[in-house]
Amino acid sequence: MVKIRNVKIDDLPQLAAIEQLCFSKEEAATKEAFEQRIQLIPDSFFVAEVDGAIVGFINGPVIETAYITDDLFTTIKMNPATGGHQSILGLAVHPQFQKNGIASELLMHLEKEARWKKRETITLTCKENLIGYYEKHGYISHGMSNSEHAGEKWYNMIKIIRC
């Protein structure tokens, strides 16, 4: 059974390991970026555990604009109590636990929290091959992003939160 909880600083080694398995070196968040996120946005950083081991995570700051900007990958600030747009900078599940619905559970948990805190939208960028996955979860493609993160082509995906 999957348990979802807020992140703790002790989770850092496991988070960094999963990040390295799921993203290219250019795309992956650094240990320093994770430390900053754990310290500043633990209220929108969740981990999934199976039998006490971390198998996945989702995180991102609440931002003022509807689209993610590249500066968020290196610098974030604390989340406002309510309002704003909940971003997703990272969603990753250990390869041994993929295709078991864990990413979907993490998305639903973040959405529940975003709705409770009266966020306007949930926003993320993804590669073209993942557009369909996010559309199945109620996200709408807003076309190509201006992001140049890791030299890849990214697409803006938005989900409107209904309170």
Backbone as JSON Lines, residues from 0, in Angstrom:
{"i":0,"aa":"M","n":[0.84,-1.19,0.0],"ca":[0.0,0.0,0.0],"c":[0.88,1.25,0.0]}
{"i":1,"aa":"V","n":[0.46,2.25,-0.74],"ca":[1.23,3.48,-0.87],"c":[0.79,4.48,0.19]}
{"i":2,"aa":"K","n":[1.78,5.06,0.86],"ca":[1.53,6.12,1.83],"c":[2.15,7.4,1.27]}
{"i":3,"aa":"I","n":[1.38,8.49,1.26],"ca":[1.9,9.78,0.79],"c":[1.98,10.73,1.98]}
{"i":4,"aa":"R","n":[3.15,11.38,2.09],"ca":[3.38,12.29,3.21],"c":[4.23,13.46,2.75]}
{"i":5,"aa":"N","n":[4.33,14.47,3.6],"ca":[5.21,15.61,3.32],"c":[6.67,15.17,3.44]}
{"i":6,"aa":"V","n":[7.5,15.84,2.68],"ca":[8.92,15.55,2.66],"c":[9.59,15.93,3.98]}
{"i":7,"aa":"K","n":[10.71,15.26,4.27],"ca":[11.57,15.59,5.4],"c":[13.0,15.67,4.89]}
{"i":8,"aa":"I","n":[13.86,16.4,5.56],"ca":[15.25,16.56,5.12],"c":[15.96,15.2,5.07]}
{"i":9,"aa":"D","n":[15.58,14.28,5.93],"ca":[16.2,12.94,5.93],"c":[15.92,12.17,4.64]}
{"i":10,"aa":"D","n":[14.94,12.61,3.86],"ca":[14.58,11.93,2.61],"c":[15.55,12.25,1.47]}
{"i":11,"aa":"L","n":[16.4,13.25,1.65],"ca":[17.23,13.77,0.56],"c":[18.01,12.7,-0.2]}
{"i":12,"aa":"P","n":[18.72,11.78,0.44],"ca":[19.48,10.79,-0.35],"c":[18.59,9.94,-1.27]}
{"i":13,"aa":"Q","n":[17.45,9.5,-0.76],"ca":[16.55,8.68,-1.58],"c":[15.94,9.5,-2.73]}
{"i":14,"aa":"L","n":[15.59,10.75,-2.45],"ca":[15.04,11.61,-3.5],"c":[16.05,11.83,-4.62]}
{"i":15,"aa":"A","n":[17.28,12.14,-4.24],"ca":[18.33,12.38,-5.24],"c":[18.57,11.13,-6.08]}
{"i":16,"aa":"A","n":[18.54,9.96,-5.46],"ca":[18.76,8.72,-6.19],"c":[17.64,8.47,-7.21]}
{"i":17,"aa":"I","n":[16.4,8.68,-6.81],"ca":[15.27,8.49,-7.74],"c":[15.34,9.5,-8.87]}
{"i":18,"aa":"E","n":[15.68,10.74,-8.55],"ca":[15.8,11.79,-9.57],"c":[16.82,11.39,-10.64]}
{"i":19,"aa":"Q","n":[17.96,10.86,-10.21],"ca":[19.01,10.47,-11.15],"c":[18.57,9.3,-12.04]}
{"i":20,"aa":"L","n":[17.74,8.42,-11.5],"ca":[17.24,7.29,-12.28],"c":[16.2,7.71,-13.32]}
{"i":21,"aa":"C","n":[15.45,8.77,-13.02],"ca":[14.29,9.12,-13.85],"c":[14.55,10.25,-14.85]}
{"i":22,"aa":"F","n":[15.61,11.02,-14.65],"ca":[15.86,12.16,-15.53],"c":[17.31,12.15,-16.01]}
{"i":23,"aa":"S","n":[17.52,12.77,-17.16],"ca":[18.88,12.91,-17.66],"c":[19.68,13.81,-16.72]}
{"i":24,"aa":"K","n":[20.99,13.76,-16.84],"ca":[21.86,14.6,-16.01],"c":[21.5,16.07,-16.17]}
{"i":25,"aa":"E","n":[21.17,16.49,-17.39],"ca":[20.83,17.89,-17.66],"c":[19.47,18.28,-17.07]}
{"i":26,"aa":"E","n":[18.54,17.34,-17.05],"ca":[17.19,17.63,-16.55],"c":[17.08,17.53,-15.03]}
{"i":27,"aa":"A","n":[17.86,16.65,-14.43],"ca":[17.7,16.32,-13.02],"c":[17.97,17.52,-12.11]}
{"i":28,"aa":"A","n":[17.16,17.61,-11.07],"ca":[17.39,18.63,-10.05],"c":[18.66,18.28,-9.28]}
{"i":29,"aa":"T","n":[19.38,19.29,-8.87],"ca":[20.59,19.08,-8.08],"c":[20.23,18.82,-6.63]}
{"i":30,"aa":"K","n":[21.2,18.3,-5.89],"ca":[21.01,18.09,-4.46],"c":[20.68,19.43,-3.78]}
{"i":31,"aa":"E","n":[21.35,20.49,-4.22],"ca":[21.11,21.82,-3.64],"c":[19.68,22.3,-3.92]}
{"i":32,"aa":"A","n":[19.19,22.03,-5.13],"ca":[17.81,22.41,-5.47],"c":[16.82,21.65,-4.58]}
{"i":33,"aa":"F","n":[17.08,20.35,-4.36],"ca":[16.22,19.57,-3.48],"c":[16.26,20.11,-2.05]}
{"i":34,"aa":"E","n":[17.45,20.44,-1.57],"ca":[17.55,20.99,-0.21],"c":[16.73,22.26,-0.08]}
{"i":35,"aa":"Q","n":[16.83,23.13,-1.08],"ca":[16.07,24.38,-1.07],"c":[14.57,24.1,-1.06]}
{"i":36,"aa":"R","n":[14.13,23.17,-1.89],"ca":[12.7,22.83,-1.95],"c":[12.21,22.24,-0.64]}
{"i":37,"aa":"I","n":[13.02,21.35,-0.04],"ca":[12.64,20.75,1.23],"c":[12.51,21.82,2.31]}
{"i":38,"aa":"Q","n":[13.43,22.77,2.33],"ca":[13.41,23.82,3.34],"c":[12.28,24.84,3.11]}
{"i":39,"aa":"L","n":[12.05,25.22,1.85],"ca":[11.13,26.33,1.58],"c":[9.7,25.9,1.24]}
{"i":40,"aa":"I","n":[9.51,24.73,0.63],"ca":[8.16,24.35,0.2],"c":[7.77,22.94,0.65]}
{"i":41,"aa":"P","n":[8.0,22.59,1.91],"ca":[7.61,21.25,2.35],"c":[6.1,21.02,2.27]}
{"i":42,"aa":"D","n":[5.34,22.12,2.21],"ca":[3.88,22.02,2.12],"c":[3.4,21.66,0.71]}
{"i":43,"aa":"S","n":[4.3,21.67,-0.29],"ca":[3.93,21.22,-1.64],"c":[5.01,20.29,-2.2]}
{"i":44,"aa":"F","n":[5.58,19.49,-1.31],"ca":[6.58,18.49,-1.67],"c":[6.18,17.21,-0.95]}
{"i":45,"aa":"F","n":[5.75,16.23,-1.72],"ca":[5.22,14.99,-1.15],"c":[6.0,13.79,-1.65]}
{"i":46,"aa":"V","n":[6.15,12.82,-0.77],"ca":[6.82,11.57,-1.14],"c":[5.83,10.42,-1.01]}
{"i":47,"aa":"A","n":[6.04,9.42,-1.85],"ca":[5.25,8.18,-1.8],"c":[6.14,7.09,-1.23]}
{"i":48,"aa":"E","n":[5.61,6.38,-0.23],"ca":[6.35,5.3,0.4],"c":[5.61,3.98,0.21]}
{"i":49,"aa":"V","n":[6.39,2.93,0.04],"ca":[5.88,1.57,0.05],"c":[6.74,0.81,1.05]}
{"i":50,"aa":"D","n":[6.1,0.23,2.05],"ca":[6.82,-0.5,3.11],"c":[7.94,0.34,3.72]}
{"i":51,"aa":"G","n":[7.69,1.64,3.91],"ca":[8.65,2.52,4.55],"c":[9.76,3.06,3.66]}
{"i":52,"aa":"A","n":[9.81,2.62,2.41],"ca":[10.85,3.1,1.48],"c":[10.23,4.1,0.5]}
{"i":53,"aa":"I","n":[10.95,5.17,0.24],"ca":[10.47,6.17,-0.72],"c":[10.57,5.61,-2.12]}
{"i":54,"aa":"V","n":[9.46,5.65,-2.84],"ca":[9.43,5.12,-4.22],"c":[9.1,6.19,-5.24]}
{"i":55,"aa":"G","n":[8.72,7.38,-4.78],"ca":[8.39,8.45,-5.71],"c":[8.15,9.75,-4.97]}
{"i":56,"aa":"F","n":[8.02,10.82,-5.77],"ca":[7.79,12.14,-5.18],"c":[7.19,13.08,-6.21]}
{"i":57,"aa":"I","n":[6.61,14.17,-5.69],"ca":[6.11,15.27,-6.51],"c":[6.4,16.56,-5.75]}
{"i":58,"aa":"N","n":[6.82,17.6,-6.48],"ca":[7.13,18.86,-5.81],"c":[7.06,20.03,-6.77]}
{"i":59,"aa":"G","n":[6.88,21.19,-6.19],"ca":[6.89,22.44,-6.94],"c":[6.37,23.58,-6.1]}
{"i":60,"aa":"P","n":[6.89,24.77,-6.33],"ca":[6.42,25.93,-5.57],"c":[5.12,26.48,-6.14]}
{"i":61,"aa":"V","n":[4.45,27.28,-5.34],"ca":[3.3,28.04,-5.82],"c":[3.87,29.32,-6.45]}
{"i":62,"aa":"I","n":[3.43,29.61,-7.67],"ca":[3.98,30.74,-8.41],"c":[2.86,31.72,-8.78]}
{"i":63,"aa":"E","n":[3.26,32.92,-9.2],"ca":[2.29,33.97,-9.51],"c":[1.74,33.87,-10.92]}
{"i":64,"aa":"T","n":[2.47,33.21,-11.82],"ca":[2.05,33.12,-13.22],"c":[1.56,31.72,-13.56]}
{"i":65,"aa":"A","n":[0.83,31.6,-14.65],"ca":[0.25,30.32,-15.02],"c":[1.26,29.35,-15.65]}
{"i":66,"aa":"Y","n":[2.43,29.86,-16.03],"ca":[3.42,29.0,-16.67],"c":[4.73,28.97,-15.9]}
{"i":67,"aa":"I","n":[5.38,27.84,-15.93],"ca":[6.68,27.65,-15.29],"c":[7.76,28.4,-16.07]}
{"i":68,"aa":"T","n":[8.66,29.04,-15.34],"ca":[9.81,29.7,-15.95],"c":[11.08,28.99,-15.49]}
{"i":69,"aa":"D","n":[12.11,29.03,-16.32],"ca":[13.33,28.27,-16.04],"c":[14.02,28.65,-14.74]}
{"i":70,"aa":"D","n":[13.87,29.89,-14.29],"ca":[14.53,30.29,-13.04],"c":[14.04,29.49,-11.83]}
{"i":71,"aa":"L","n":[12.84,28.89,-11.93],"ca":[12.3,28.11,-10.82],"c":[13.12,26.85,-10.54]}
{"i":72,"aa":"F","n":[13.87,26.39,-11.53],"ca":[14.67,25.18,-11.32],"c":[15.87,25.44,-10.42]}
{"i":73,"aa":"T","n":[16.2,26.71,-10.21],"ca":[17.34,27.05,-9.35],"c":[16.97,27.92,-8.16]}
{"i":74,"aa":"T","n":[15.91,28.72,-8.27],"ca":[15.55,29.64,-7.2],"c":[14.05,29.66,-6.98]}
{"i":75,"aa":"I","n":[13.63,29.37,-5.76],"ca":[12.21,29.43,-5.41],"c":[12.06,30.18,-4.11]}
{"i":76,"aa":"K","n":[10.8,30.5,-3.78],"ca":[10.52,31.13,-2.5],"c":[9.37,30.38,-1.83]}
{"i":77,"aa":"M","n":[9.13,30.7,-0.57],"ca":[8.08,30.02,0.18],"c":[6.71,30.23,-0.48]}
{"i":78,"aa":"N","n":[5.85,29.26,-0.27],"ca":[4.51,29.33,-0.83],"c":[3.61,30.29,-0.05]}
{"i":79,"aa":"P","n":[2.74,31.03,-0.75],"ca":[1.72,31.81,-0.04],"c":[0.72,30.84,0.58]}
{"i":80,"aa":"A","n":[0.03,31.29,1.6],"ca":[-0.94,30.43,2.3],"c":[-2.07,29.99,1.38]}
{"i":81,"aa":"T","n":[-2.54,30.92,0.54],"ca":[-3.62,30.59,-0.4],"c":[-3.36,31.3,-1.72]}
{"i":82,"aa":"G","n":[-4.11,30.88,-2.76],"ca":[-4.03,31.51,-4.07],"c":[-2.81,31.06,-4.85]}
{"i":83,"aa":"G","n":[-2.62,31.69,-6.0],"ca":[-1.49,31.39,-6.86],"c":[-1.69,30.14,-7.71]}
{"i":84,"aa":"H","n":[-0.64,29.77,-8.38],"ca":[-0.65,28.61,-9.28],"c":[0.33,27.57,-8.74]}
{"i":85,"aa":"Q","n":[-0.18,26.38,-8.46],"ca":[0.68,25.29,-7.97],"c":[1.47,24.71,-9.14]}
{"i":86,"aa":"S","n":[2.78,24.85,-9.1],"ca":[3.6,24.28,-10.16],"c":[4.05,22.87,-9.78]}
{"i":87,"aa":"I","n":[4.42,22.11,-10.79],"ca":[5.06,20.81,-10.58],"c":[6.4,20.88,-11.3]}
{"i":88,"aa":"L","n":[7.47,20.92,-10.51],"ca":[8.81,20.91,-11.1],"c":[9.32,19.49,-11.25]}
{"i":89,"aa":"G","n":[8.83,18.6,-10.4],"ca":[9.3,17.22,-10.47],"c":[8.22,16.24,-10.07]}
{"i":90,"aa":"L","n":[8.06,15.2,-10.86],"ca":[7.22,14.05,-10.55],"c":[8.03,12.85,-11.01]}
{"i":91,"aa":"A","n":[8.4,12.0,-10.08],"ca":[9.23,10.86,-10.43],"c":[8.86,9.66,-9.57]}
{"i":92,"aa":"V","n":[8.9,8.48,-10.19],"ca":[8.67,7.22,-9.5],"c":[9.81,6.28,-9.86]}
{"i":93,"aa":"H","n":[10.38,5.64,-8.85],"ca":[11.47,4.69,-9.07],"c":[11.06,3.7,-10.16]}
{"i":94,"aa":"P","n":[11.95,3.42,-11.11],"ca":[11.6,2.52,-12.23],"c":[11.0,1.18,-11.79]}
{"i":95,"aa":"Q","n":[11.43,0.64,-10.66],"ca":[10.87,-0.65,-10.2],"c":[9.41,-0.55,-9.76]}
{"i":96,"aa":"F","n":[8.95,0.68,-9.54],"ca":[7.58,0.88,-9.05],"c":[6.69,1.6,-10.06]}
{"i":97,"aa":"Q","n":[7.22,1.86,-11.25],"ca":[6.41,2.53,-12.28],"c":[5.32,1.6,-12.8]}
{"i":98,"aa":"K","n":[4.31,2.19,-13.4],"ca":[3.16,1.47,-13.97],"c":[2.28,0.83,-12.89]}
{"i":99,"aa":"N","n":[2.33,1.39,-11.68],"ca":[1.49,0.9,-10.58],"c":[0.55,1.97,-10.06]}
{"i":100,"aa":"G","n":[0.43,3.1,-10.78],"ca":[-0.49,4.16,-10.37],"c":[0.06,5.11,-9.32]}
{"i":101,"aa":"I","n":[1.33,4.99,-8.97],"ca":[1.89,5.84,-7.91],"c":[1.97,7.3,-8.36]}
{"i":102,"aa":"A","n":[2.39,7.54,-9.61],"ca":[2.43,8.91,-10.11],"c":[1.02,9.52,-10.09]}
{"i":103,"aa":"S","n":[0.03,8.74,-10.47],"ca":[-1.36,9.24,-10.43],"c":[-1.79,9.58,-9.02]}
{"i":104,"aa":"E","n":[-1.41,8.74,-8.04],"ca":[-1.76,9.02,-6.65],"c":[-1.09,10.3,-6.17]}
{"i":105,"aa":"L","n":[0.17,10.51,-6.58],"ca":[0.86,11.75,-6.2],"c":[0.19,12.96,-6.83]}
{"i":106,"aa":"L","n":[-0.19,12.86,-8.11],"ca":[-0.89,13.97,-8.77],"c":[-2.2,14.29,-8.05]}
{"i":107,"aa":"M","n":[-2.97,13.26,-7.69],"ca":[-4.25,13.47,-7.02],"c":[-4.06,14.08,-5.64]}
{"i":108,"aa":"H","n":[-3.01,13.66,-4.94],"ca":[-2.74,14.22,-3.61],"c":[-2.39,15.7,-3.71]}
{"i":109,"aa":"L","n":[-1.53,16.04,-4.67],"ca":[-1.16,17.45,-4.86],"c":[-2.38,18.28,-5.25]}
{"i":110,"aa":"E","n":[-3.24,17.72,-6.1],"ca":[-4.45,18.44,-6.5],"c":[-5.37,18.69,-5.31]}
{"i":111,"aa":"K","n":[-5.52,17.7,-4.46],"ca":[-6.36,17.86,-3.27],"c":[-5.82,18.99,-2.39]}
{"i":112,"aa":"E","n":[-4.51,19.01,-2.19],"ca":[-3.88,20.07,-1.39],"c":[-4.07,21.44,-2.06]}
{"i":113,"aa":"A","n":[-3.89,21.47,-3.39],"ca":[-4.04,22.74,-4.13],"c":[-5.47,23.26,-4.04]}
{"i":114,"aa":"R","n":[-6.43,22.38,-4.12],"ca":[-7.83,22.79,-4.01],"c":[-8.11,23.34,-2.62]}
{"i":115,"aa":"W","n":[-7.61,22.66,-1.6],"ca":[-7.82,23.06,-0.21],"c":[-7.21,24.44,0.05]}
{"i":116,"aa":"K","n":[-6.09,24.74,-0.62],"ca":[-5.42,26.03,-0.42],"c":[-5.84,27.06,-1.48]}
{"i":117,"aa":"K","n":[-6.91,26.75,-2.2],"ca":[-7.52,27.67,-3.17],"c":[-6.54,28.18,-4.24]}
{"i":118,"aa":"R","n":[-5.73,27.26,-4.76],"ca":[-4.85,27.6,-5.87],"c":[-5.71,27.74,-7.13]}
{"i":119,"aa":"E","n":[-5.27,28.57,-8.08],"ca":[-6.03,28.79,-9.32],"c":[-5.89,27.62,-10.29]}
{"i":120,"aa":"T","n":[-4.65,27.18,-10.46],"ca":[-4.37,26.08,-11.4],"c":[-3.23,25.24,-10.84]}
{"i":121,"aa":"I","n":[-3.04,24.1,-11.49],"ca":[-1.8,23.34,-11.35],"c":[-1.13,23.44,-12.71]}
{"i":122,"aa":"T","n":[0.15,23.78,-12.71],"ca":[0.87,24.0,-13.96],"c":[2.16,23.19,-13.98]}
{"i":123,"aa":"L","n":[2.49,22.67,-15.15],"ca":[3.72,21.91,-15.31],"c":[4.18,22.0,-16.76]}
{"i":124,"aa":"T","n":[5.4,21.58,-16.99],"ca":[5.88,21.4,-18.35],"c":[6.25,19.93,-18.51]}
{"i":125,"aa":"C","n":[6.03,19.41,-19.7],"ca":[6.4,18.02,-19.97],"c":[6.86,17.89,-21.41]}
{"i":126,"aa":"K","n":[7.5,16.77,-21.69],"ca":[7.89,16.46,-23.06],"c":[6.66,15.98,-23.83]}
{"i":127,"aa":"E","n":[6.75,16.04,-25.14],"ca":[5.61,15.71,-26.0],"c":[5.04,14.33,-25.72]}
{"i":128,"aa":"N","n":[5.89,13.35,-25.43],"ca":[5.41,11.99,-25.21],"c":[4.56,11.84,-23.95]}
{"i":129,"aa":"L","n":[4.56,12.83,-23.06],"ca":[3.77,12.75,-21.83],"c":[2.49,13.59,-21.87]}
{"i":130,"aa":"I","n":[2.26,14.3,-22.96],"ca":[1.05,15.14,-23.05],"c":[-0.2,14.3,-22.81]}
{"i":131,"aa":"G","n":[-0.31,13.15,-23.47],"ca":[-1.48,12.28,-23.32],"c":[-1.69,11.81,-21.89]}
{"i":132,"aa":"Y","n":[-0.6,11.5,-21.2],"ca":[-0.69,11.06,-19.8],"c":[-1.35,12.15,-18.96]}
{"i":133,"aa":"Y","n":[-0.86,13.36,-19.11],"ca":[-1.42,14.45,-18.3],"c":[-2.84,14.8,-18.73]}
{"i":134,"aa":"E","n":[-3.14,14.69,-20.02],"ca":[-4.52,14.95,-20.47],"c":[-5.48,13.96,-19.82]}
{"i":135,"aa":"K","n":[-5.06,12.72,-19.62],"ca":[-5.91,11.73,-18.93],"c":[-6.2,12.14,-17.49]}
{"i":136,"aa":"H","n":[-5.36,12.99,-16.95],"ca":[-5.55,13.48,-15.58],"c":[-6.2,14.86,-15.54]}
{"i":137,"aa":"G","n":[-6.74,15.3,-16.67],"ca":[-7.5,16.55,-16.69],"c":[-6.71,17.79,-17.04]}
{"i":138,"aa":"Y","n":[-5.45,17.63,-17.43],"ca":[-4.64,18.78,-17.84],"c":[-4.91,19.1,-19.3]}
{"i":139,"aa":"I","n":[-4.75,20.36,-19.64],"ca":[-4.96,20.82,-21.02],"c":[-3.64,21.38,-21.53]}
{"i":140,"aa":"S","n":[-3.28,20.98,-22.74],"ca":[-2.05,21.48,-23.33],"c":[-2.24,22.93,-23.77]}
{"i":141,"aa":"H","n":[-1.31,23.77,-23.39],"ca":[-1.3,25.17,-23.8],"c":[-0.16,25.42,-24.78]}
{"i":142,"aa":"G","n":[0.25,24.36,-25.48],"ca":[1.27,24.5,-26.5],"c":[2.69,24.5,-25.96]}
{"i":143,"aa":"M","n":[3.61,24.8,-26.85],"ca":[5.02,24.75,-26.5],"c":[5.38,25.83,-25.48]}
{"i":144,"aa":"S","n":[6.21,25.43,-24.54],"ca":[6.7,26.32,-23.5],"c":[7.89,27.13,-24.0]}
{"i":145,"aa":"N","n":[8.13,28.25,-23.35],"ca":[9.34,29.04,-23.62],"c":[10.56,28.45,-22.92]}
{"i":146,"aa":"S","n":[10.35,27.43,-22.12],"ca":[11.44,26.84,-21.35],"c":[12.53,26.29,-22.26]}
{"i":147,"aa":"E","n":[13.75,26.52,-21.83],"ca":[14.92,25.96,-22.52],"c":[15.65,24.99,-21.59]}
{"i":148,"aa":"H","n":[14.98,24.57,-20.52],"ca":[15.57,23.68,-19.51],"c":[16.16,22.43,-20.16]}
{"i":149,"aa":"A","n":[17.42,22.19,-19.88],"ca":[18.15,21.01,-20.36],"c":[18.2,20.92,-21.89]}
{"i":150,"aa":"G","n":[17.91,22.03,-22.59],"ca":[17.96,22.02,-24.04],"c":[16.87,21.19,-24.7]}
{"i":151,"aa":"E","n":[15.79,20.92,-23.98],"ca":[14.68,20.1,-24.49],"c":[13.5,20.97,-24.93]}
{"i":152,"aa":"K","n":[12.57,20.35,-25.66],"ca":[11.3,21.0,-26.02],"c":[10.27,20.59,-24.97]}
{"i":153,"aa":"W","n":[9.66,21.59,-24.35],"ca":[8.69,21.36,-23.29],"c":[7.33,21.94,-23.69]}
{"i":154,"aa":"Y","n":[6.29,21.35,-23.12],"ca":[4.92,21.79,-23.39],"c":[4.26,22.2,-22.08]}
{"i":155,"aa":"N","n":[3.55,23.32,-22.12],"ca":[2.8,23.81,-20.96],"c":[1.54,23.0,-20.8]}
{"i":156,"aa":"M","n":[1.31,22.5,-19.6],"ca":[0.1,21.77,-19.26],"c":[-0.53,22.44,-18.05]}
{"i":157,"aa":"I","n":[-1.83,22.69,-18.14],"ca":[-2.55,23.4,-17.07],"c":[-3.79,22.62,-16.67]}
{"i":158,"aa":"K","n":[-4.04,22.58,-15.36],"ca":[-5.29,22.02,-14.85],"c":[-5.93,23.08,-13.98]}
{"i":159,"aa":"I","n":[-7.14,23.44,-14.31],"ca":[-7.88,24.44,-13.53],"c":[-8.43,23.76,-12.29]}
{"i":160,"aa":"I","n":[-8.26,24.41,-11.15],"ca":[-8.73,23.86,-9.88],"c":[-10.13,24.4,-9.6]}
{"i":161,"aa":"R","n":[-11.03,23.51,-9.35],"ca":[-12.4,23.88,-9.0],"c":[-12.57,23.64,-7.51]}
{"i":162,"aa":"C","n":[-12.83,24.7,-6.78],"ca":[-12.98,24.58,-5.32],"c":[-14.34,24.02,-4.96]}
